[in-house]
Amino acid sequence: MAPGTSTAAPAQTEPACMVTPAQAKPACCPYFHQAVELIGRRWTGAILEILMQGGSLRFSTIAAAVPDLSDRMLSDRLKELESYALVERTVFPGPPVRVQYALTAKGQELEPALSELKRWARRWLGASA
């Protein structure tokens, strides 16, 4: 071990989301902020909803299910979701080669939050709102 180093884990600072109600100033939780930014990106929520409904789907099936979504944007969003380990890409050897996308366990854990958001949207953003 090098001089001046320790085997103890570094002290964890409390993120803003761990602020107790007794503390005066509200602060945005960095984890919440990152999640909202990721899910709130254009088309990402729609892609996640399609994957939650359909299970393992081919690129063309996802593209057909989301009107006005370009192939380029779908590809970019799927790569981003894959980089966060929310979606997994499976290649089936061919010919023809087939590629399917499915939610990982981590991605599936978004289901309650997205279902609640859908419920809220139907209630407050629906035609009668």
Residue pairs with C-beta under 8 A, 6 or more apart in sequence:
1 7
15 29
15 30
15 31
16 27
16 28
16 29
16 30
17 29
17 30
17 31
17 32
18 29
19 25
19 26
19 27
38 44
38 80
38 84
39 45
39 48
39 110
39 114
41 77
41 80
42 73
43 66
43 69
43 73
43 74
43 77
44 77
44 80
44 81
45 114
45 117
46 66
46 69
47 62
47 66
47 69
47 74
47 77
47 78
47 81
48 81
48 86
48 103
48 107
48 110
48 114
49 114
49 118
50 57
50 62
50 65
50 66
51 57
51 62
51 87
51 101
51 102
51 103
51 107
52 103
52 108
52 110
52 111
52 114
54 61
54 65
55 102
56 90
56 100
56 101
56 102
57 100
57 101
57 102
58 98
58 99
58 100
58 101
59 71
59 74
59 75
59 78
59 99
59 101
62 74
62 78
62 101
63 69
63 71
63 74
66 74
78 87
78 89
78 101
81 87
81 107
82 88
82 89
84 106
85 104
85 106
85 107
86 103
86 104
86 106
86 107
86 110
87 101
87 102
87 103
87 104
87 107
88 101
88 102
88 103
88 104
89 99
89 100
89 101
90 99
90 100
90 101
90 102
91 97
91 98
91 99
92 98
92 99
92 100
103 110
123 129
